[in-house]
C-alpha cells in the first residue's frame, strides 16, 4: 500500500515545477475512490471512476492531467503487475 501511494504521489508531482496540482471539487472525491480501487487492484472499477471524473472535469484546473496520471498508474500496474498488496 505504501509503495502504491508513493507511485501515485510521484505521478502527481511529475508535472515538473514547484507549482502544485489542483483538481476541482467534483473530481477530487472520484480520484480518491479511484486511488483506493487501484490499491485494491480493482482496475476496471478504478477506470470507471476515472471516466466519471472525466465527465465532470473542469478546464480551469489540472483535472485532465491528474486523471491521465491515474490512468498511467493503472496501465503500469496492469502491464508490470508491480502493484503492491496491502500489508
N, C-alpha and C positions, 0 to 999 in steps of 0.2 A: 504494500500500500504506500509506504513512504517513497519507494522508487517511482511509482506511477505519479504520485504527487510532484516529485521532482521533475519528471519528464514533462508534465503539463505546465508546471511553472516555467521551465526552460523554454517551452514553446511559446508561452505567453509573453516572455521577455525578449524573444528573438527579434522584435521589431527594431532593435538597434539602439537608438538614442536613449537618453535618460527620461524621455517622455513616457509616462505611464499609459497603459492601455485602459480605455474606458468603454464599458458596454452600457447599453440602455437598460432602464429598469425592467422592461419586459423581457429582455434577452438574458439578463443575469441569472434569474432563478432556473431557467431552462438549461443554461450551461452548467449550473451546479448539479442539476439532475443528471445531465449527460456525463459529467465527471464521475459521479457515483456509479453510473451504469458501466462506464469504461473500466473502473476499478473492479467491478464485479464480472468483467469480461462479457457483458451483455451488449455486444457491439451493435446488433440490429436495433435494439431499443434506444441506444445512445444516438445512432444515426437518425432515428425518428425524432428524438428531442432536438437534434440539430436542425432537422427540417422545420420543426415548429419555430425554432429560434430564427431561422432564415425568413420565415413567413412574417414575423413581426419586427424584424430588424429595422434600425434607423440608419439613414445615410449620414447622419451628422456625427456619429461616433465610430468606434473601432469594431462594431459588431461583426462585420463580414470578415475582417482579419482574424478575429478570435475564433469565429465559427470555423474558418478554414484551418486554423491551427489545431482545433479539436479533431477535425476530420483527418488531418495528417497523423495525429496521435493514434487514432483508431486504425488507420492504414498500417502504421508501423507495428502496432500490437498484433493485428491480424496476420501480416506478412512475416514478421520475425518471431512471432509467438514469444515475445520477451516481456510481456506484461506480468508483473509480479502478482502472486496470490496474496490474500490478506494474511497477516501474521497470525 
